[in-house]
């Protein structure tokens, strides 16, 4: 039995940037607040907690004065920056550059739509940290669309600018665009002003193709991901369509020896929020089972 780790798996650039920023600050102060989990992976969050990273929410941030707070890769709405200024809080802004650019794009689109009575819609998971930050650019007035069929709140007779959370499925986003265009045709809106922007991270979009090739090359896929990772659930489901023999775990302790019956080549992969060291621990655990 051979065990291989997907060479394309592991942290995306934005997560690496945030974790590097946290580790640098903790190396100096040994205490740092982070607004929400720095990454949707409990194992990595616990590792950083042992170094002094303290996860807080917005209510807890409102009680701080003169502290240092890290903004993670998901980004934050303008109200968070205003709170920091009012409470003399130093921010270490680790917002992913791709998310930061999207925030600006949505802010510009919102201003354009506000001037002509239009609307902004965001394709994403309601309540997701990135979506909260994106919606904040519109004064929390954007229409949040959670699935391709969730378009009843959109008035296609009014100007519309559509954006997507960076980690959503490109296939689902394209289906949403097609559904809106079909609604426009159904209602015979001849002067429709509808623009959809391609705002899905290319790393996430390309990851699906890479994952498909990897899943085809093995007999069993062990998919390692935090249970709260949006990207993880999307990639896991995608992987399962390619390789039915796919199992999802969040730590090596969840491995079931029965999975390996008849499997000669086992592949380990994960989400863009899965640390490489955790996948290496999974590999060691599997090899230990095989040797015994």
C-alpha positions in Angstrom: 0.0 0.0 0.0 1.3 3.4 -0.9 0.3 6.8 0.6 0.7 10.1 -1.3 -0.1 13.7 -0.4 -1.6 15.9 -3.0 1.2 18.4 -4.0 -1.4 21.1 -4.7 -3.2 20.8 -1.4 -2.6 23.2 1.6 -3.0 26.8 2.5 -3.9 29.4 -0.1 -1.8 32.6 -0.3 -4.3 34.6 1.8 -4.3 32.1 4.7 -0.5 31.9 4.6 -0.3 35.7 4.8 -2.6 35.8 7.8 -0.8 33.1 9.7 2.6 34.6 9.0 1.3 38.0 10.3 0.0 36.3 13.5 3.2 34.3 14.1 5.4 37.5 13.6 3.3 39.4 16.2 3.2 36.6 18.6 6.9 36.3 18.4 7.1 39.8 19.8 4.2 40.2 22.2 3.1 36.5 22.9 -0.5 37.8 23.0 -2.7 38.7 20.0 -6.4 38.9 19.5 -7.9 37.6 16.3 -11.4 38.5 15.1 -12.9 35.1 14.4 -11.0 31.9 13.7 -7.9 32.7 11.7 -8.6 29.7 9.5 -11.5 27.2 9.5 -9.4 24.4 10.8 -9.5 23.6 14.5 -6.1 21.9 14.6 -4.4 25.0 13.3 -6.4 27.3 15.5 -5.3 25.3 18.5 -1.7 25.4 17.5 -1.8 29.2 17.3 -3.8 29.4 20.6 -0.9 27.7 22.3 1.4 30.5 21.0 -0.9 33.1 22.5 -3.5 33.8 19.8 -6.9 34.6 21.4 -10.0 34.4 19.2 -12.7 37.0 19.9 -16.0 38.1 18.3 -17.2 41.6 17.5 -18.9 42.0 20.9 -15.7 41.1 22.7 -13.7 43.5 20.5 -16.1 46.3 21.6 -14.8 45.9 25.2 -11.1 46.2 24.3 -9.1 49.4 24.6 -5.6 49.9 23.2 -5.2 46.2 22.2 -3.8 44.7 19.0 -6.3 42.8 16.8 -5.7 40.7 13.7 -8.1 40.9 10.8 -8.0 37.5 9.1 -8.0 36.8 5.4 -11.8 36.8 5.1 -11.8 40.6 5.6 -14.1 42.9 7.6 -16.8 45.5 7.0 -16.1 49.2 7.4 -17.8 49.2 10.8 -14.9 47.1 12.3 -12.4 49.7 11.3 -14.5 52.4 12.8 -14.8 50.5 16.1 -11.0 50.1 16.1 -10.4 53.8 15.7 -12.9 54.7 18.4 -11.3 52.3 20.9 -7.7 53.0 20.1 -7.2 49.4 18.8 -4.2 48.6 16.6 -5.2 46.5 13.6 -3.0 44.0 11.8 -4.9 43.8 8.6 -4.3 40.4 6.9 -7.2 40.6 4.5 -6.5 38.5 1.4 -5.5 40.9 -1.4 -8.1 39.2 -3.6 -10.8 39.8 -1.1 -9.6 43.4 -0.6 -9.9 44.0 -4.3 -13.4 42.5 -4.4 -14.5 44.8 -1.5 -13.4 47.8 -3.5 -15.2 46.5 -6.6 -18.4 46.0 -4.7 -18.1 49.4 -3.0 -17.7 51.1 -6.5 -20.6 49.0 -7.9 -22.8 50.0 -4.9 -22.1 53.7 -5.4 -23.0 53.3 -9.1 -26.2 51.4 -8.4 -27.2 53.8 -5.6 -27.0 56.7 -8.1 -29.5 55.1 -10.6 -31.8 53.1 -8.3 -30.1 49.8 -9.0 -29.2 46.8 -6.8 -26.2 44.8 -5.8 -26.4 41.0 -5.3 -23.7 38.8 -3.8 -23.6 35.0 -4.4 -22.4 33.5 -1.1 -23.2 31.9 2.2 -25.3 34.0 4.5 -23.4 34.9 7.6 -20.0 33.8 6.2 -17.3 36.1 7.4 -16.2 37.1 3.9 -19.8 37.8 2.9 -20.4 40.0 6.0 -17.3 42.0 5.0 -18.5 42.3 1.3 -22.1 43.3 2.3 -20.6 45.9 4.6 -19.3 47.8 1.5 -22.9 48.4 0.5 -24.1 49.5 3.9 -25.5 46.0 4.4 -28.1 46.5 1.6 -26.9 43.9 -0.8 -29.1 40.9 -1.8 -27.4 37.8 -0.5 -28.0 34.9 -2.9 -27.2 31.5 -1.4 -28.1 29.2 -4.3 -28.5 29.4 -8.1 -32.3 29.2 -7.7 -32.5 31.8 -5.0 -33.3 34.8 -7.2 -36.8 35.8 -6.1 -35.5 38.8 -4.2 -33.9 40.2 -7.3 -35.9 42.6 -9.4 -34.6 42.1 -13.0 -36.4 45.3 -14.1 -33.9 47.3 -12.1 -30.1 47.7 -12.9 -28.2 44.8 -11.2 -24.5 44.2 -10.4 -23.7 40.6 -9.4 -20.6 39.5 -7.5 -19.5 36.2 -5.9 -17.8 35.3 -2.6 -14.3 34.2 -3.7 -14.6 30.6 -2.6 -17.9 29.6 -4.2 -18.3 27.1 -7.0 -17.8 28.5 -10.4 -20.3 26.0 -11.9 -23.0 27.2 -9.4 -22.2 30.8 -10.1 -22.5 30.3 -13.9 -25.9 28.6 -13.2 -27.0 31.5 -11.2 -26.1 33.9 -14.0 -28.0 31.8 -16.5 -31.1 31.7 -14.2 -31.1 35.5 -13.9 -30.7 35.9 -17.7 -33.6 33.4 -18.1 -35.8 35.5 -15.7 -35.0 38.6 -17.7 -36.0 36.9 -20.9 -39.2 35.5 -19.3 -40.2 38.9 -18.1 -39.3 40.4 -21.5 -37.1 43.1 -20.0 -35.6 44.5 -23.3 -33.6 47.2 -21.6 -32.1 45.1 -18.8 -28.9 46.4 -17.2 -27.3 43.3 -15.8 -23.6 42.8 -15.2 -22.1 39.8 -13.5 -18.4 40.0 -12.4 -16.1 37.0 -12.3 -14.9 37.3 -8.7 -14.2 33.7 -7.7 -10.6 33.2 -6.7 -8.6 31.5 -9.5 -6.8 29.4 -6.9 -10.2 27.9 -5.8 -11.4 27.5 -9.4 -8.3 25.8 -10.6 -8.1 23.6 -7.4 -11.1 21.7 -8.6 -9.4 20.6 -11.8 -6.2 19.7 -9.9 -8.3 17.7 -7.4 -10.0 15.8 -10.2 -6.7 14.6 -11.6 -5.4 13.6 -8.1 -8.6 11.7 -7.2 -8.5 9.7 -10.4 -4.9 8.6 -9.6 -5.7 6.9 -6.3 -8.0 4.1 -5.0 -9.1 6.0 -1.8 -9.0 9.7 -1.0 -8.7 10.9 2.6 -9.9 14.5 2.5 -8.7 16.6 5.5 -10.7 19.7 6.4 -12.1 21.7 9.2 -15.9 21.1 9.7 -16.6 24.8 9.3 -14.6 25.3 6.1 -16.9 26.4 3.2 -14.1 25.7 0.7 -13.5 22.3 2.3 -17.1 21.2 2.0 -17.2 22.3 -1.7 -14.0 20.6 -2.6 -14.9 17.4 -0.7 -18.2 17.1 -2.5 -16.5 17.8 -5.8 -13.9 15.1 -5.0 -16.6 12.6 -4.1 -18.2 13.0 -7.5 -14.8 12.0 -9.1 -13.8 9.3 -6.6 -16.7 7.8 -4.7 -14.3 6.2 -2.3 -13.6 9.5 -0.5 -13.6 10.0 3.3 -13.6 13.3 5.1 -11.8 13.8 8.4 -10.6 16.7 10.5 -7.9 14.9 12.4 -5.9 11.6 12.3 -7.9 10.2 15.2 -11.0 9.9 12.9 -9.4 7.5 10.6 -11.1 4.1 10.3 -8.9 1.1 9.5 -11.7 -0.5 7.6 -11.5 2.1 4.9 -8.2 0.7 3.5 -9.5 -2.8 2.6 -8.6 -3.4 -1.0 -7.0 0.0 -1.5 -3.4 -0.1 -2.9 -2.9 3.6 -3.5 -4.2 6.1 -0.9 -4.3 9.9 -1.5 -4.4 12.6 1.1 -5.7 16.0 0.2 -7.5 18.9 1.8 -9.0 22.4 1.6 -7.2 25.7 1.1 -7.5 26.0 4.9 -5.8 22.7 5.7 -2.3 22.9 7.0 0.4 20.8 5.4 1.6 19.5 8.8 -1.8 18.1 9.5 -1.9 16.2 6.2 1.6 14.8 7.1 0.3 13.6 10.4 -2.5 11.8 8.6 0.0 10.2 6.3 2.0 9.0 9.3 -1.1 7.6 10.9 -2.1 5.6 7.8 1.4 4.2 7.4 1.4 3.2 11.0 -1.9 1.3 10.5 -0.4 -0.4 7.4 2.7 -1.5 9.2 0.8 -3.0 12.1 
